[in-house]
């Protein structure tokens, strides 16, 4: 039996981050899934996850232990995930962020989890999340914070504020996330507003500030790990685990969470209501959500896991570190991204105008 290589699943070297879209579905994995599996089993599993958000051997080890074939696909953002699920794409297991889970639950897109065996192993802070009390529909997986990755050799002093992303001294060497909830959110926070604001005037002000920043930035992108590692990007609005990957190749890369506050996120596994193989999805979760396999994921991705027992198996450099398991003082300055409800259309309007039409537009409310 041949062992095809999962080319998208790299370990520590820099590469695509938590949300970078590879520009293609992994159709090759479909062939891998069926030809690499024993003829004795036709059980299948279709997974939809962020890129490089799993350990290199997770899927192949699961397959060898269970005989279940896996088609592993990736998405660019939570908006893409939502659109695919609304279209009924046939996925059995997907990864959704906390704010998206609220939306999926509100629209009754998810199925209850029946047969998941490891809820009791969760860290206390994840056992009863506000978006899914009791974890009836979701399994918290990896988490992290949104902050700034920076190059200590290129940045004049240790930064502590969002203001540095608007500093003209770093023109052409700044990147912002291609994700409306993070980029618009930190602009709101910088101006003293809630990062989850749905006030049209506050969103307009945040958009105007980003339009003024545009001449300074290199691009809106979720693919900044290589740039940080190669000293091409000096300041990046970034997710903590991605910066850990860059720092593994370049010790001059560091990370901070601004004094004004920021976001903490939790990404969770869930099963769509129309999943064709829900039992296989549960089998995968029961395999993955154990200390050994989950610690391998943290060691490969840089993002901390939600399982208490996995921490003892994690690389020492990720413990008590803002890039891995951040101290409580840092977490006290973070909030979750809320479900915007009807306000999602307002955010979309502001974001699209900023990105594709050159600047802010006066928001018109929820209609």
N, C-alpha and C positions, 0 to 999 in steps of 0.2 A: 504493500500500500504506500503510495507516494505521500510526501508531506509538503504540500505547497507552502510558499512563504506568504505571510500576511504583510505585504509591503507597506501598508499604511500604519502599522503598529510598531513605532520605534520606541526605544527606551530613553536613555538620557540625552543623546545628542540633540542639538537644536533642530527644530522642525516645526511643522504646523502645530498650532496651539489648540486650546480647548474648543474653539468655535470656527476654525478656518475651514472653508469649503474646498475640497479638492477638485471641484469642477467636474466631477463625474461620479456616477454611482459605481459601486465596486462590483460590476457585472462579473468580473473574473472570479469573484468568490462564489458565485452561484455554481460554476463548474467545479470549483474546489470542493464545495459542500457536498455535491452528489457523488463525484468520482472518488473522493478521498474517504468516503464512508463505506462501511461494510454493507454487503448486499442484504445482510440479515435485518437491517433496519431502514425504514423509510421515514422515520420521525424527523421533523424539520423545525427550524426556528429562524424567524426573521427579526433581526435586531437593527435598531436605528439609534445612533449615538453620535456625540461630537467626535471629531477626529482626534487621534492620539489620546483617547480618554479611557484607556484600558491597558493592561500589561500585554507584552508581545505574545505570551504563550497562553493567555487566558482561554481564548476560543479553542485552540487546538487541544489543550488539556481537557477541556470540557467535552469536546467531541470524542476524544479517545476513551474517556471514562464512561460515557453514556451511549455512544453510537448515534447521537442526535446530530444531524447535519445543520450547519449554520450559514445563513446568508447575512453578511454584516455590511450595512450601509451607513453613510454619514451625512450630516446636515450642516448648513452654514450658520443657522441662527434659530432661535425659538419660533420666530415667525414662519420659517420654512417648515419646521416640525408641525406647527399648528395647521398650516395649509395642507400638508400631506395627510394628516389625520382626518381633517374635514373631508378630503377627497376619498377617504377609505383606501389607503395605499396597501393594506394587508400586513402591517407590521404586528409582531407579537409582543415586542418588548421595546420600550423607548425610554430615553432619558429626558426629563423635563425639569426646568428650574422652578424654584418655589413659586414665583409669581405666575408662571404658566400653568402650574398644577392647579392653582385656584381657578383659572379660566377653564381648564379642561374639566374640572369637577363641576363647575357651574353649568357647563354645557352638556354634562352627562356623557362625556366621551370615553371615560375610563371604566374598566371592570374592577370589581372588588378582588382583592388578593386572597385566594383560598389555598392554603397549604404551605404558605411561607413559614419557615421554621425558626428564624433567627431574630425576631423582634426584641427579645430580651437581651441580646448582646449589644444593642445600640448604646452609644453614649447618652447620658441622661438628657442632654439638651436637645437631642433629636427624637426622643421617644414620643413626644406629644406635640408636634409642630402645629402652629395655628392654621396652616392650610389643609391639614389632614389629621385631626386629632385621632389618636389610636392607630394611625398608620393602616387604615383599612384599604387604601387605594394606592399607596406608594411606599417605596423602600428607599430611604435616604442613603446616598451612595458616596459622593465626594462633595467637598465644600471648600470655600476659600473666600478671599476678600478682593475688592477692586481698589487699586491704588496706583502708584506711579513706579514703574521700573526706570532706573536711570544709570548712567555711566559715571562712576565716581571720578574718573580722570577728566571728563569733559564738563561736568557740572561744577560751577565755581565753589559752591558751599552745599552742605547737607541740606536738602530742601525739607520743608515741613508744611507747605501749603499748596493748594491747587493753583495758586497764582503763577507758579513757575511755568505752567503750560501755556501761559500768555506772555512769557518773557521774550522780547525780540532778540535777545542775545543768542537764542538757540534756534533761530529761524532755519527751516529746512531740515532740522534734526528731531522734530517732534512728530509723534503719531498719536492719533486718537482712535478709539475702538469704533469699528463699523457696526455699532449696536446702539440703537436709539436709547434704550433704557439706561445704559451706562454713560454715554457721552452727554446726552441732554440732562441726565440725572446729576452728573458732577457739576455741570454748568449751573444748574439750579442751586446745588449746595454751595458752590463758590459765592453765589449772590445772596446767601443767607436764607434760602427757601428750602422747603422739603424736597428731597430727591424724588418723591412720588407725587409732586404737585400736579393738580389738574386745573389750576387757575390760569385762564387764558393770558392774562397780563404777565404773570410770572414766566410762563412758557415762552412768551414773545421775548421777554428780556433775556432768557437763557439762550434762545436762538440767535438773538442779536449779538450776544457776547461771543458765540461760536462763529458767527459770520465775521466778526472783527478779528478773530483768531486765525481764520482760514489762511491768510497770506503767510503765516508762520509755520504751518504744519506741512509735513512731508506728504501725508495721506491719511484718510480714514481706512483702517485695516485691522484685521484680527490676526494677521500674519506678520508679527513683529519680533519673534524669538530670534531668528537668524540675524536680523538687523541689529538687535541689542548685542548679540554675541560677537558680531563683526565690527562693533564700534561705529556703525553707520547711523543708528538711532541712539540719541543721547537721553531722550525723555519719552516715555510711552505710557499713555493711559492703559493699564494692563491688569490682568488677573494674576494673583499671587503665584499659582503653580506654574504658569507659563514663564514668569521671571525666574523661578527656580531652575527651569530647564536651560534658560540662557546663561545663568550664573554657573551652571555645571561646566560650561565651556569657556566662560570668561569671568574670572574672579572680580573684575572691576565692575560688574553689574550688581546693583543693589536695589532695594525696594523699600518704599515707605508708604504709610497710610496718612494722608493729610490731617492736620489738626481740626479742620472744619467738619470732618466726618466723611463716611463713605458707605459702601454697601458690603454686606456679607451675603453670600449666596449658598444655597444647598441644591445640588442636583440629585434627582431621585429617579429610580427605575419605576415604571408603571406599565400596565397592560391595557391596551386599547380595548374598548368594549367589543369591537368586531374582530378581535384577534383570532386567526384560524387555529393557532396552536397554543392555547393558554397553559396547558399542562407542561409543555416543554419550556415555556417561559418561567414557570415556577421552579422547574428542575434547574434551570440556569441560575436563578437567584439563590437557590439553596446551595448550589456549588460555590458561587462567587462570594456570597456574603458570609465568609468564614475568615478567621484571622489570617491564615496563610495566603490564600489567593488575593484577599483585599490589600494586605500589606504589599504584595508585589505590585499592585496597581499604584499605590501611593509612591513606592520607590521608583516606578517607571515614569509617572506623570508629574510628581511634585505636589499633587493636591492631597490634603489629608482626608482620611476616610471617616466614616461615622461609627465604625465598630470599635468598641472599647478594647477588645483583645488584640486588635491589629497593631495598636500603637507600639507594643513591645518589640515588634518585628520590623519597624520602620527605620530607615537610615538615620543615624544620630544627628546629622546636620539639619534634618527637617523638624526636630523636636525643639519646642520653645523658641521657635524662629518665625518671624513674620512671613517668611516664604513657605512655611509648612503649617505647624500648629502654633498660631499666634498667641501671645500673652493676653490675659483678660483685659488689661488696660487698653489694648488695641481694639478688642471686640466690643468694648463699651462705647466706642465711637462709631459703630456701624449699625445699620438698619437693613431689614429685608426690603427688596423691591416688591411693592404691593401690586395686586391685581387692579388694573385701571378701570375695568368694567367698560362702561360707555365712553370713558375718557380715552380709550385706546385709539379711537378715530382722530381725536384731537392731537394726540402725540404723533400719529402717523402723518397728519397734515403738516405739522411743524417740521418734522424730520425730513419728509420728502422735499419740502420747499428749501430747506437748508442745504441738502445734499445735491439736489438735481436742478434747482432753479436759482441757485446763487446767493440766497440770503433769507432772512426771516420774512414771514408773512403774518399779518394780524390774525390770530386765531379767531374762529367764529363759533366756538363752543362745540357741543356734542352732536349737533345735527349733521 
